[in-house]
Amino acid sequence: MSGMEIGTALLLVAFLALLWPNAKYWLKNSPEPRDGDWTAVALPIVGVILFVMLLMNMV
């Protein structure tokens, strides 16, 4: 392994170690889901999928 790969691995581990306490807090204290939350998530995803399909058909 080169020095660049080792450095990248160390930075990734440090990033995960610093992020872990915040992620645990966010998961513990997240708001309860309400009606319409899934619709709000699904609509943009479906829009992006349809847009990509449109672009693929134009080629």
C-alpha distance matrix in Angstrom:
0.0 3.8 6.7 8.1 6.2 6.9 10.2 11.0 10.6 12.8 15.2 15.6 16.4 18.7 20.4 21.1 22.4 24.7 25.9 26.7 30.0 31.3 30.6 32.5 35.4 35.5 35.7 38.3 40.5 40.3 43.7 45.4 45.4 48.6 50.4 49.0 45.4 44.2 46.2 44.8 41.3 42.2 44.2 41.5 39.1 41.8 42.6 39.1 39.1 42.5 41.5 38.5 40.8 43.3 40.8 39.7 43.4 44.1 41.7
3.8 0.0 3.8 5.4 5.4 6.5 8.7 10.0 10.9 12.6 14.4 15.6 16.9 18.6 20.1 21.5 22.8 24.6 26.0 27.3 30.4 31.4 31.1 33.3 35.8 35.9 36.5 39.1 41.0 40.8 44.1 46.1 46.1 49.2 51.1 49.5 45.9 44.8 46.7 45.0 41.6 42.6 44.4 41.5 39.3 42.2 42.7 39.1 39.3 42.6 41.3 38.4 41.0 43.2 40.5 39.7 43.4 43.8 41.4
6.7 3.8 0.0 3.8 5.5 5.1 6.0 8.5 9.8 10.5 12.2 14.1 15.3 16.3 18.1 20.0 20.9 22.4 24.1 25.7 28.6 29.5 29.6 31.8 34.1 34.4 35.3 37.8 39.5 39.5 42.8 45.1 45.3 48.4 50.5 49.0 45.3 44.6 46.5 44.5 41.3 42.6 44.4 41.4 39.5 42.5 42.8 39.4 39.9 43.3 41.8 39.2 41.9 44.1 41.4 40.8 44.6 44.9 42.7
8.1 5.4 3.8 0.0 3.8 5.5 5.1 6.1 8.6 9.9 10.5 12.2 14.3 15.2 16.3 18.3 19.8 21.0 22.3 24.2 27.2 27.8 27.7 30.2 32.4 32.3 33.3 36.0 37.5 37.2 40.4 42.7 42.7 45.7 47.7 46.0 42.4 41.6 43.4 41.3 38.1 39.4 41.0 37.9 36.1 39.1 39.3 35.8 36.5 39.8 38.2 35.6 38.5 40.5 37.8 37.4 41.2 41.3 39.2
6.2 5.4 5.5 3.8 0.0 3.8 5.4 5.1 6.1 8.6 9.9 10.5 12.3 14.2 15.2 16.5 18.3 20.0 20.9 22.4 25.7 26.4 25.9 28.3 30.8 30.7 31.3 34.1 35.8 35.5 38.8 40.8 40.7 43.9 45.7 44.2 40.6 39.6 41.5 39.8 36.4 37.6 39.4 36.5 34.4 37.4 37.9 34.5 34.9 38.3 37.1 34.3 37.0 39.3 36.8 36.2 40.0 40.4 38.4
6.9 6.5 5.1 5.5 3.8 0.0 3.8 5.4 5.1 6.2 8.6 9.9 10.6 12.2 14.1 15.4 16.4 18.4 19.9 21.1 24.1 25.3 25.1 27.2 29.7 30.0 30.7 33.1 35.0 35.1 38.5 40.7 41.0 44.3 46.4 45.1 41.4 40.6 42.8 41.0 37.7 39.1 41.1 38.4 36.3 39.5 40.2 36.8 37.3 40.8 39.7 37.2 39.9 42.2 39.9 39.3 43.1 43.7 41.8
10.2 8.7 6.0 5.1 5.4 3.8 0.0 3.8 5.4 5.1 6.2 8.6 9.9 10.5 12.2 14.3 15.2 16.4 18.2 20.0 22.7 23.6 23.8 26.1 28.2 28.6 29.6 32.1 33.6 33.7 37.1 39.5 39.9 43.1 45.3 44.0 40.3 39.8 41.8 39.7 36.6 38.3 40.1 37.1 35.5 38.8 39.1 35.8 36.7 40.2 38.8 36.5 39.4 41.6 39.2 39.0 42.8 43.1 41.4
11.0 10.0 8.5 6.1 5.1 5.4 3.8 0.0 3.8 5.4 5.1 6.2 8.7 9.8 10.4 12.3 14.2 15.3 16.3 18.2 21.3 21.8 21.6 24.2 26.4 26.3 27.2 30.0 31.5 31.2 34.5 36.7 36.9 40.0 42.1 40.6 36.9 36.3 38.3 36.3 33.1 34.6 36.4 33.5 31.7 35.0 35.4 32.1 33.0 36.4 35.1 32.8 35.7 37.9 35.6 35.4 39.2 39.7 38.0
10.6 10.9 9.8 8.6 6.1 5.1 5.4 3.8 0.0 3.8 5.5 5.1 6.2 8.6 9.8 10.6 12.2 14.3 15.3 16.4 19.7 20.7 20.2 22.4 24.9 25.1 25.7 28.3 30.2 30.1 33.5 35.6 35.9 39.2 41.3 40.2 36.4 35.7 38.0 36.2 32.9 34.5 36.6 33.9 32.0 35.2 36.0 32.9 33.4 37.0 36.2 33.8 36.5 39.0 36.9 36.5 40.3 41.1 39.5
12.8 12.6 10.5 9.9 8.6 6.2 5.1 5.4 3.8 0.0 3.8 5.4 5.1 6.1 8.5 9.9 10.4 12.3 14.1 15.4 18.2 19.5 19.6 21.6 23.9 24.5 25.4 27.6 29.4 29.8 33.3 35.7 36.3 39.7 42.1 41.1 37.3 37.0 39.4 37.4 34.3 36.2 38.3 35.6 33.9 37.4 38.1 35.1 35.9 39.5 38.5 36.4 39.3 41.7 39.6 39.5 43.3 43.9 42.5
15.2 14.4 12.2 10.5 9.9 8.6 6.2 5.1 5.5 3.8 0.0 3.8 5.5 5.0 6.0 8.6 9.7 10.5 12.1 14.2 16.9 17.5 17.8 20.3 22.2 22.5 23.8 26.2 27.6 27.7 31.1 33.6 34.2 37.4 39.8 38.7 34.9 34.7 37.0 34.7 31.8 33.8 35.7 32.9 31.5 35.0 35.5 32.5 33.6 37.1 36.0 34.1 37.2 39.3 37.3 37.4 41.2 41.7 40.4
15.6 15.6 14.1 12.2 10.5 9.9 8.6 6.2 5.1 5.4 3.8 0.0 3.8 5.4 5.1 6.2 8.6 10.0 10.5 12.1 15.4 15.9 15.5 18.0 20.3 20.3 21.2 23.8 25.5 25.4 28.8 31.0 31.4 34.7 37.0 35.8 32.1 31.7 34.0 32.0 28.9 30.8 32.9 30.3 28.6 32.1 32.8 29.9 30.8 34.4 33.6 31.6 34.5 36.9 35.1 35.1 38.8 39.6 38.4
16.4 16.9 15.3 14.3 12.3 10.6 9.9 8.7 6.2 5.1 5.5 3.8 0.0 3.8 5.4 5.2 6.1 8.6 9.8 10.5 13.6 15.1 14.8 16.6 19.2 19.8 20.4 22.7 24.7 25.0 28.6 30.8 31.6 35.0 37.6 36.8 33.0 32.7 35.3 33.5 30.4 32.4 34.8 32.5 30.8 34.2 35.3 32.5 33.3 37.0 36.4 34.5 37.3 39.8 38.2 38.1 41.8 42.8 41.7
18.7 18.6 16.3 15.2 14.2 12.2 10.5 9.8 8.6 6.1 5.0 5.4 3.8 0.0 3.8 5.5 5.0 6.2 8.5 10.0 12.4 13.6 14.4 16.3 18.2 19.1 20.4 22.3 23.9 24.5 28.1 30.7 31.7 35.1 37.8 37.1 33.3 33.4 36.0 33.8 31.0 33.4 35.5 33.1 31.8 35.4 36.2 33.5 34.7 38.3 37.5 35.9 38.9 41.2 39.5 39.8 43.4 44.2 43.2
20.4 20.1 18.1 16.3 15.2 14.1 12.2 10.4 9.8 8.5 6.0 5.1 5.4 3.8 0.0 3.8 5.5 5.3 6.1 8.6 11.2 11.5 11.9 14.5 16.2 16.5 18.0 20.3 21.6 21.8 25.3 27.9 28.7 32.0 34.6 33.7 29.9 30.1 32.5 30.2 27.4 29.9 31.9 29.4 28.2 31.9 32.5 30.0 31.3 34.9 34.0 32.6 35.6 37.8 36.3 36.7 40.3 41.0 40.3
21.1 21.5 20.0 18.3 16.5 15.4 14.3 12.3 10.6 9.9 8.6 6.2 5.2 5.5 3.8 0.0 3.8 5.4 5.0 5.9 9.3 10.2 9.7 11.9 14.3 14.7 15.5 17.8 19.6 19.9 23.5 25.8 26.7 30.1 32.7 32.1 28.3 28.3 31.0 29.1 26.2 28.5 30.9 28.7 27.3 30.9 32.0 29.6 30.6 34.3 33.8 32.3 35.2 37.7 36.4 36.6 40.1 41.2 40.6
22.4 22.8 20.9 19.8 18.3 16.4 15.2 14.2 12.2 10.4 9.7 8.6 6.1 5.0 5.5 3.8 0.0 3.8 5.6 5.5 7.8 9.8 10.4 11.6 13.8 15.2 16.1 17.7 19.6 20.6 24.3 26.8 28.1 31.6 34.5 34.2 30.5 30.7 33.6 31.6 28.9 31.4 33.9 31.9 30.6 34.2 35.3 33.1 34.2 37.8 37.4 36.0 38.9 41.3 40.1 40.4 43.9 44.9 44.3
24.7 24.6 22.4 21.0 20.0 18.4 16.4 15.3 14.3 12.3 10.5 10.0 8.6 6.2 5.3 5.4 3.8 0.0 3.8 5.7 6.8 7.8 9.4 11.2 12.4 13.7 15.5 17.0 18.2 19.2 22.9 25.7 27.1 30.5 33.5 33.1 29.4 30.0 32.7 30.4 28.0 30.8 33.0 30.8 30.0 33.7 34.5 32.4 33.9 37.4 36.8 35.7 38.7 40.9 39.7 40.3 43.8 44.6 44.2
25.9 26.0 24.1 22.3 20.9 19.9 18.2 16.3 15.3 14.1 12.1 10.5 9.8 8.5 6.1 5.0 5.6 3.8 0.0 3.8 5.8 5.5 6.2 8.8 10.2 10.6 12.3 14.4 15.6 16.1 19.7 22.4 23.6 26.9 29.8 29.4 25.6 26.2 28.9 26.7 24.2 27.1 29.3 27.2 26.4 30.1 31.0 29.0 30.5 34.0 33.6 32.6 35.6 37.8 36.8 37.4 40.8 41.8 41.6
26.7 27.3 25.7 24.2 22.4 21.1 20.0 18.2 16.4 15.4 14.2 12.1 10.5 10.0 8.6 5.9 5.5 5.7 3.8 0.0 3.9 5.5 5.1 6.2 8.7 9.9 10.6 12.3 14.3 15.2 19.0 21.3 22.8 26.4 29.4 29.3 25.6 26.0 29.1 27.3 24.8 27.5 30.1 28.4 27.3 30.9 32.3 30.4 31.6 35.2 35.1 34.1 36.8 39.3 38.5 38.9 42.3 43.5 43.3
30.0 30.4 28.6 27.2 25.7 24.1 22.7 21.3 19.7 18.2 16.9 15.4 13.6 12.4 11.2 9.3 7.8 6.8 5.8 3.9 0.0 3.8 5.5 5.2 6.3 8.7 10.1 10.7 12.3 14.1 17.8 20.4 22.5 25.9 29.2 29.5 25.9 26.9 29.9 28.0 25.9 28.9 31.4 29.9 29.3 32.9 34.1 32.6 34.0 37.4 37.4 36.7 39.4 41.7 41.1 41.8 45.0 46.2 46.2
31.3 31.4 29.5 27.8 26.4 25.3 23.6 21.8 20.7 19.5 17.5 15.9 15.1 13.6 11.5 10.2 9.8 7.8 5.5 5.5 3.8 0.0 3.8 5.4 5.1 6.1 8.6 9.9 10.5 11.7 15.3 18.2 20.1 23.4 26.6 26.7 23.1 24.3 27.1 24.9 23.0 26.3 28.5 26.9 26.6 30.2 31.2 29.8 31.5 34.8 34.6 34.2 37.0 39.1 38.6 39.5 42.6 43.7 43.9
30.6 31.1 29.6 27.7 25.9 25.1 23.8 21.6 20.2 19.6 17.8 15.5 14.8 14.4 11.9 9.7 10.4 9.4 6.2 5.1 5.5 3.8 0.0 3.8 5.4 5.1 6.1 8.5 9.9 10.3 14.0 16.4 17.9 21.4 24.4 24.5 20.8 21.5 24.6 22.7 20.5 23.5 26.0 24.6 23.9 27.5 28.8 27.4 28.8 32.1 32.3 31.7 34.4 36.7 36.3 37.0 40.1 41.4 41.6
32.5 33.3 31.8 30.2 28.3 27.2 26.1 24.2 22.4 21.6 20.3 18.0 16.6 16.3 14.5 11.9 11.6 11.2 8.8 6.2 5.2 5.4 3.8 0.0 3.8 5.5 5.2 6.1 8.6 10.0 13.8 15.9 17.9 21.5 24.7 25.3 21.8 22.7 26.0 24.5 22.4 25.3 28.1 27.1 26.4 29.8 31.4 30.2 31.4 34.7 35.2 34.7 37.1 39.6 39.4 40.0 43.0 44.4 44.7
35.4 35.8 34.1 32.4 30.8 29.7 28.2 26.4 24.9 23.9 22.2 20.3 19.2 18.2 16.2 14.3 13.8 12.4 10.2 8.7 6.3 5.1 5.4 3.8 0.0 3.8 5.5 5.1 6.0 8.2 11.8 14.5 17.0 20.3 23.8 24.5 21.2 22.6 25.7 23.9 22.4 25.7 28.1 27.2 27.0 30.4 31.7 30.8 32.4 35.5 35.8 35.7 38.2 40.4 40.3 41.2 44.1 45.4 46.0
35.5 35.9 34.4 32.3 30.7 30.0 28.6 26.3 25.1 24.5 22.5 20.3 19.8 19.1 16.5 14.7 15.2 13.7 10.6 9.9 8.7 6.1 5.1 5.5 3.8 0.0 3.8 5.5 5.3 5.6 9.3 12.1 14.0 17.3 20.7 21.1 17.6 19.1 22.1 20.2 18.7 22.0 24.3 23.4 23.3 26.7 28.0 27.2 28.8 31.9 32.2 32.2 34.8 36.9 36.9 37.9 40.7 42.0 42.7
35.7 36.5 35.3 33.3 31.3 30.7 29.6 27.2 25.7 25.4 23.8 21.2 20.4 20.4 18.0 15.5 16.1 15.5 12.3 10.6 10.1 8.6 6.1 5.2 5.5 3.8 0.0 3.8 5.7 5.5 9.1 10.8 12.7 16.3 19.5 20.2 16.8 17.8 21.2 19.9 18.1 21.1 23.8 23.4 22.8 26.0 27.8 27.1 28.3 31.4 32.1 32.0 34.3 36.6 36.9 37.6 40.3 41.9 42.6
38.3 39.1 37.8 36.0 34.1 33.1 32.1 30.0 28.3 27.6 26.2 23.8 22.7 22.3 20.3 17.8 17.7 17.0 14.4 12.3 10.7 9.9 8.5 6.1 5.1 5.5 3.8 0.0 3.8 5.9 9.1 10.7 13.5 17.0 20.4 21.8 18.7 20.1 23.4 22.3 21.0 24.0 26.7 26.5 26.1 29.2 31.0 30.6 31.8 34.8 35.6 35.6 37.8 40.1 40.5 41.2 43.9 45.5 46.3
40.5 41.0 39.5 37.5 35.8 35.0 33.6 31.5 30.2 29.4 27.6 25.5 24.7 23.9 21.6 19.6 19.6 18.2 15.6 14.3 12.3 10.5 9.9 8.6 6.0 5.3 5.7 3.8 0.0 3.8 6.5 9.1 12.2 15.2 18.9 20.2 17.3 19.3 22.3 20.8 20.1 23.4 25.7 25.5 25.7 28.8 30.2 30.0 31.6 34.3 35.0 35.4 37.7 39.7 40.1 41.2 43.8 45.2 46.2
40.3 40.8 39.5 37.2 35.5 35.1 33.7 31.2 30.1 29.8 27.7 25.4 25.0 24.5 21.8 19.9 20.6 19.2 16.1 15.2 14.1 11.7 10.3 10.0 8.2 5.6 5.5 5.9 3.8 0.0 3.8 6.6 9.0 12.1 15.7 16.7 13.6 15.6 18.6 17.1 16.3 19.6 21.9 21.8 22.1 25.1 26.5 26.5 28.1 30.7 31.5 32.0 34.2 36.2 36.7 37.9 40.3 41.8 42.9
43.7 44.1 42.8 40.4 38.8 38.5 37.1 34.5 33.5 33.3 31.1 28.8 28.6 28.1 25.3 23.5 24.3 22.9 19.7 19.0 17.8 15.3 14.0 13.8 11.8 9.3 9.1 9.1 6.5 3.8 0.0 3.8 6.4 8.9 12.6 14.0 11.4 14.0 16.7 15.3 15.4 18.7 20.6 21.0 21.7 24.4 25.7 26.3 27.9 30.2 31.1 32.1 34.1 35.8 36.7 38.1 40.2 41.7 43.1
45.4 46.1 45.1 42.7 40.8 40.7 39.5 36.7 35.6 35.7 33.6 31.0 30.8 30.7 27.9 25.8 26.8 25.7 22.4 21.3 20.4 18.2 16.4 15.9 14.5 12.1 10.8 10.7 9.1 6.6 3.8 0.0 3.8 6.5 10.1 12.2 10.1 12.5 15.3 14.8 15.0 17.8 20.0 21.1 21.6 23.8 25.5 26.4 27.7 29.8 31.2 32.2 33.8 35.7 36.9 38.1 40.0 41.7 43.3
45.4 46.1 45.3 42.7 40.7 41.0 39.9 36.9 35.9 36.3 34.2 31.4 31.6 31.7 28.7 26.7 28.1 27.1 23.6 22.8 22.5 20.1 17.9 17.9 17.0 14.0 12.7 13.5 12.2 9.0 6.4 3.8 0.0 3.8 7.0 8.6 6.5 8.8 11.6 11.5 11.8 14.3 16.5 17.9 18.4 20.4 22.2 23.4 24.5 26.4 28.0 29.1 30.6 32.4 33.8 35.0 36.7 38.5 40.2
48.6 49.2 48.4 45.7 43.9 44.3 43.1 40.0 39.2 39.7 37.4 34.7 35.0 35.1 32.0 30.1 31.6 30.5 26.9 26.4 25.9 23.4 21.4 21.5 20.3 17.3 16.3 17.0 15.2 12.1 8.9 6.5 3.8 0.0 3.8 6.2 5.8 8.7 10.5 10.7 12.2 14.4 15.9 17.8 18.9 20.3 21.9 23.6 24.8 26.3 27.9 29.5 30.7 32.2 34.0 35.3 36.7 38.5 40.5
50.4 51.1 50.5 47.7 45.7 46.4 45.3 42.1 41.3 42.1 39.8 37.0 37.6 37.8 34.6 32.7 34.5 33.5 29.8 29.4 29.2 26.6 24.4 24.7 23.8 20.7 19.5 20.4 18.9 15.7 12.6 10.1 7.0 3.8 0.0 3.8 5.7 7.7 8.5 9.7 11.8 13.1 14.3 16.8 18.0 18.7 20.4 22.6 23.6 24.6 26.5 28.4 29.2 30.6 32.7 34.0 35.0 36.9 39.1
49.0 49.5 49.0 46.0 44.2 45.1 44.0 40.6 40.2 41.1 38.7 35.8 36.8 37.1 33.7 32.1 34.2 33.1 29.4 29.3 29.5 26.7 24.5 25.3 24.5 21.1 20.2 21.8 20.2 16.7 14.0 12.2 8.6 6.2 3.8 0.0 3.8 5.5 5.1 6.2 8.8 9.9 10.6 13.3 14.7 15.3 16.8 19.1 20.2 21.1 22.9 24.9 25.8 27.0 29.1 30.5 31.5 33.3 35.6
45.4 45.9 45.3 42.4 40.6 41.4 40.3 36.9 36.4 37.3 34.9 32.1 33.0 33.3 29.9 28.3 30.5 29.4 25.6 25.6 25.9 23.1 20.8 21.8 21.2 17.6 16.8 18.7 17.3 13.6 11.4 10.1 6.5 5.8 5.7 3.8 0.0 3.8 5.4 5.1 6.4 8.7 10.2 12.0 13.1 14.6 16.1 17.8 19.0 20.5 22.1 23.7 25.0 26.5 28.2 29.5 31.0 32.7 34.7
44.2 44.8 44.6 41.6 39.6 40.6 39.8 36.3 35.7 37.0 34.7 31.7 32.7 33.4 30.1 28.3 30.7 30.0 26.2 26.0 26.9 24.3 21.5 22.7 22.6 19.1 17.8 20.1 19.3 15.6 14.0 12.5 8.8 8.7 7.7 5.5 3.8 0.0 3.8 5.4 5.1 6.0 8.5 10.7 10.8 12.0 14.2 15.8 16.4 18.1 20.1 21.4 22.3 24.1 26.0 27.0 28.4 30.4 32.3
46.2 46.7 46.5 43.4 41.5 42.8 41.8 38.3 38.0 39.4 37.0 34.0 35.3 36.0 32.5 31.0 33.6 32.7 28.9 29.1 29.9 27.1 24.6 26.0 25.7 22.1 21.2 23.4 22.3 18.6 16.7 15.3 11.6 10.5 8.5 5.1 5.4 3.8 0.0 3.8 5.3 5.1 5.9 8.9 10.0 10.2 12.0 14.3 15.1 16.1 18.1 19.9 20.7 22.1 24.2 25.5 26.5 28.4 30.6
44.8 45.0 44.5 41.3 39.8 41.0 39.7 36.3 36.2 37.4 34.7 32.0 33.5 33.8 30.2 29.1 31.6 30.4 26.7 27.3 28.0 24.9 22.7 24.5 23.9 20.2 19.9 22.3 20.8 17.1 15.3 14.8 11.5 10.7 9.7 6.2 5.1 5.4 3.8 0.0 3.8 5.7 5.7 7.3 9.3 10.6 11.4 13.4 15.1 16.2 17.4 19.4 20.8 21.9 23.6 25.3 26.6 28.1 30.3
41.3 41.6 41.3 38.1 36.4 37.7 36.6 33.1 32.9 34.3 31.8 28.9 30.4 31.0 27.4 26.2 28.9 28.0 24.2 24.8 25.9 23.0 20.5 22.4 22.4 18.7 18.1 21.0 20.1 16.3 15.4 15.0 11.8 12.2 11.8 8.8 6.4 5.1 5.3 3.8 0.0 3.8 5.7 6.3 6.8 9.1 10.6 11.6 13.0 14.9 16.2 17.5 19.1 20.7 22.1 23.4 25.1 26.8 28.6
42.2 42.6 42.6 39.4 37.6 39.1 38.3 34.6 34.5 36.2 33.8 30.8 32.4 33.4 29.9 28.5 31.4 30.8 27.1 27.5 28.9 26.3 23.5 25.3 25.7 22.0 21.1 24.0 23.4 19.6 18.7 17.8 14.3 14.4 13.1 9.9 8.7 6.0 5.1 5.7 3.8 0.0 3.8 5.7 5.2 6.1 8.5 10.0 10.5 12.2 14.2 15.4 16.4 18.2 20.0 21.1 22.5 24.4 26.3
44.2 44.4 44.4 41.0 39.4 41.1 40.1 36.4 36.6 38.3 35.7 32.9 34.8 35.5 31.9 30.9 33.9 33.0 29.3 30.1 31.4 28.5 26.0 28.1 28.1 24.3 23.8 26.7 25.7 21.9 20.6 20.0 16.5 15.9 14.3 10.6 10.2 8.5 5.9 5.7 5.7 3.8 0.0 3.8 5.5 5.3 6.1 8.7 10.0 10.6 12.2 14.4 15.4 16.4 18.4 20.0 21.1 22.7 25.0
41.5 41.5 41.4 37.9 36.5 38.4 37.1 33.5 33.9 35.6 32.9 30.3 32.5 33.1 29.4 28.7 31.9 30.8 27.2 28.4 29.9 26.9 24.6 27.1 27.2 23.4 23.4 26.5 25.5 21.8 21.0 21.1 17.9 17.8 16.8 13.3 12.0 10.7 8.9 7.3 6.3 5.7 3.8 0.0 3.8 5.5 4.9 6.2 8.6 9.8 10.4 12.3 14.1 15.1 16.4 18.3 19.9 21.1 23.1
39.1 39.3 39.5 36.1 34.4 36.3 35.5 31.7 32.0 33.9 31.5 28.6 30.8 31.8 28.2 27.3 30.6 30.0 26.4 27.3 29.3 26.6 23.9 26.4 27.0 23.3 22.8 26.1 25.7 22.1 21.7 21.6 18.4 18.9 18.0 14.7 13.1 10.8 10.0 9.3 6.8 5.2 5.5 3.8 0.0 3.8 5.3 5.2 6.2 8.7 9.9 10.7 12.4 14.2 15.4 16.6 18.5 20.2 21.8
41.8 42.2 42.5 39.1 37.4 39.5 38.8 35.0 35.2 37.4 35.0 32.1 34.2 35.4 31.9 30.9 34.2 33.7 30.1 30.9 32.9 30.2 27.5 29.8 30.4 26.7 26.0 29.2 28.8 25.1 24.4 23.8 20.4 20.3 18.7 15.3 14.6 12.0 10.2 10.6 9.1 6.1 5.3 5.5 3.8 0.0 3.8 5.5 5.0 6.1 8.5 9.9 10.5 12.2 14.2 15.3 16.4 18.4 20.5
42.6 42.7 42.8 39.3 37.9 40.2 39.1 35.4 36.0 38.1 35.5 32.8 35.3 36.2 32.5 32.0 35.3 34.5 31.0 32.3 34.1 31.2 28.8 31.4 31.7 28.0 27.8 31.0 30.2 26.5 25.7 25.5 22.2 21.9 20.4 16.8 16.1 14.2 12.0 11.4 10.6 8.5 6.1 4.9 5.3 3.8 0.0 3.8 5.5 5.2 6.1 8.6 9.9 10.5 12.4 14.2 15.3 16.6 19.0
39.1 39.1 39.4 35.8 34.5 36.8 35.8 32.1 32.9 35.1 32.5 29.9 32.5 33.5 30.0 29.6 33.1 32.4 29.0 30.4 32.6 29.8 27.4 30.2 30.8 27.2 27.1 30.6 30.0 26.5 26.3 26.4 23.4 23.6 22.6 19.1 17.8 15.8 14.3 13.4 11.6 10.0 8.7 6.2 5.2 5.5 3.8 0.0 3.8 5.4 5.0 6.1 8.5 9.7 10.5 12.2 14.2 15.4 17.1
39.1 39.3 39.9 36.5 34.9 37.3 36.7 33.0 33.4 35.9 33.6 30.8 33.3 34.7 31.3 30.6 34.2 33.9 30.5 31.6 34.0 31.5 28.8 31.4 32.4 28.8 28.3 31.8 31.6 28.1 27.9 27.7 24.5 24.8 23.6 20.2 19.0 16.4 15.1 15.1 13.0 10.5 10.0 8.6 6.2 5.0 5.5 3.8 0.0 3.8 5.4 5.2 6.2 8.6 9.9 10.5 12.3 14.4 15.9
42.5 42.6 43.3 39.8 38.3 40.8 40.2 36.4 37.0 39.5 37.1 34.4 37.0 38.3 34.9 34.3 37.8 37.4 34.0 35.2 37.4 34.8 32.1 34.7 35.5 31.9 31.4 34.8 34.3 30.7 30.2 29.8 26.4 26.3 24.6 21.1 20.5 18.1 16.1 16.2 14.9 12.2 10.6 9.8 8.7 6.1 5.2 5.4 3.8 0.0 3.8 5.5 5.0 6.1 8.7 9.8 10.5 12.4 14.7
41.5 41.3 41.8 38.2 37.1 39.7 38.8 35.1 36.2 38.5 36.0 33.6 36.4 37.5 34.0 33.8 37.4 36.8 33.6 35.1 37.4 34.6 32.3 35.2 35.8 32.2 32.1 35.6 35.0 31.5 31.1 31.2 28.0 27.9 26.5 22.9 22.1 20.1 18.1 17.4 16.2 14.2 12.2 10.4 9.9 8.5 6.1 5.0 5.4 3.8 0.0 3.8 5.4 5.0 6.3 8.7 9.9 10.7 13.0
38.5 38.4 39.2 35.6 34.3 37.2 36.5 32.8 33.8 36.4 34.1 31.6 34.5 35.9 32.6 32.3 36.0 35.7 32.6 34.1 36.7 34.2 31.7 34.7 35.7 32.2 32.0 35.6 35.4 32.0 32.1 32.2 29.1 29.5 28.4 24.9 23.7 21.4 19.9 19.4 17.5 15.4 14.4 12.3 10.7 9.9 8.6 6.1 5.2 5.5 3.8 0.0 3.8 5.3 5.0 6.1 8.6 9.9 11.1
40.8 41.0 41.9 38.5 37.0 39.9 39.4 35.7 36.5 39.3 37.2 34.5 37.3 38.9 35.6 35.2 38.9 38.7 35.6 36.8 39.4 37.0 34.4 37.1 38.2 34.8 34.3 37.8 37.7 34.2 34.1 33.8 30.6 30.7 29.2 25.8 25.0 22.3 20.7 20.8 19.1 16.4 15.4 14.1 12.4 10.5 9.9 8.5 6.2 5.0 5.4 3.8 0.0 3.8 5.4 5.0 6.2 8.7 10.3
43.3 43.2 44.1 40.5 39.3 42.2 41.6 37.9 39.0 41.7 39.3 36.9 39.8 41.2 37.8 37.7 41.3 40.9 37.8 39.3 41.7 39.1 36.7 39.6 40.4 36.9 36.6 40.1 39.7 36.2 35.8 35.7 32.4 32.2 30.6 27.0 26.5 24.1 22.1 21.9 20.7 18.2 16.4 15.1 14.2 12.2 10.5 9.7 8.6 6.1 5.0 5.3 3.8 0.0 3.8 5.4 5.2 6.3 9.1
40.8 40.5 41.4 37.8 36.8 39.9 39.2 35.6 36.9 39.6 37.3 35.1 38.2 39.5 36.3 36.4 40.1 39.7 36.8 38.5 41.1 38.6 36.3 39.4 40.3 36.9 36.9 40.5 40.1 36.7 36.7 36.9 33.8 34.0 32.7 29.1 28.2 26.0 24.2 23.6 22.1 20.0 18.4 16.4 15.4 14.2 12.4 10.5 9.9 8.7 6.3 5.0 5.4 3.8 0.0 3.8 5.4 5.1 6.8
39.7 39.7 40.8 37.4 36.2 39.3 39.0 35.4 36.5 39.5 37.4 35.1 38.1 39.8 36.7 36.6 40.4 40.3 37.4 38.9 41.8 39.5 37.0 40.0 41.2 37.9 37.6 41.2 41.2 37.9 38.1 38.1 35.0 35.3 34.0 30.5 29.5 27.0 25.5 25.3 23.4 21.1 20.0 18.3 16.6 15.3 14.2 12.2 10.5 9.8 8.7 6.1 5.0 5.4 3.8 0.0 3.8 5.4 5.6
43.4 43.4 44.6 41.2 40.0 43.1 42.8 39.2 40.3 43.3 41.2 38.8 41.8 43.4 40.3 40.1 43.9 43.8 40.8 42.3 45.0 42.6 40.1 43.0 44.1 40.7 40.3 43.9 43.8 40.3 40.2 40.0 36.7 36.7 35.0 31.5 31.0 28.4 26.5 26.6 25.1 22.5 21.1 19.9 18.5 16.4 15.3 14.2 12.3 10.5 9.9 8.6 6.2 5.2 5.4 3.8 0.0 3.8 5.5
44.1 43.8 44.9 41.3 40.4 43.7 43.1 39.7 41.1 43.9 41.7 39.6 42.8 44.2 41.0 41.2 44.9 44.6 41.8 43.5 46.2 43.7 41.4 44.4 45.4 42.0 41.9 45.5 45.2 41.8 41.7 41.7 38.5 38.5 36.9 33.3 32.7 30.4 28.4 28.1 26.8 24.4 22.7 21.1 20.2 18.4 16.6 15.4 14.4 12.4 10.7 9.9 8.7 6.3 5.1 5.4 3.8 0.0 3.8
41.7 41.4 42.7 39.2 38.4 41.8 41.4 38.0 39.5 42.5 40.4 38.4 41.7 43.2 40.3 40.6 44.3 44.2 41.6 43.3 46.2 43.9 41.6 44.7 46.0 42.7 42.6 46.3 46.2 42.9 43.1 43.3 40.2 40.5 39.1 35.6 34.7 32.3 30.6 30.3 28.6 26.3 25.0 23.1 21.8 20.5 19.0 17.1 15.9 14.7 13.0 11.1 10.3 9.1 6.8 5.6 5.5 3.8 0.0
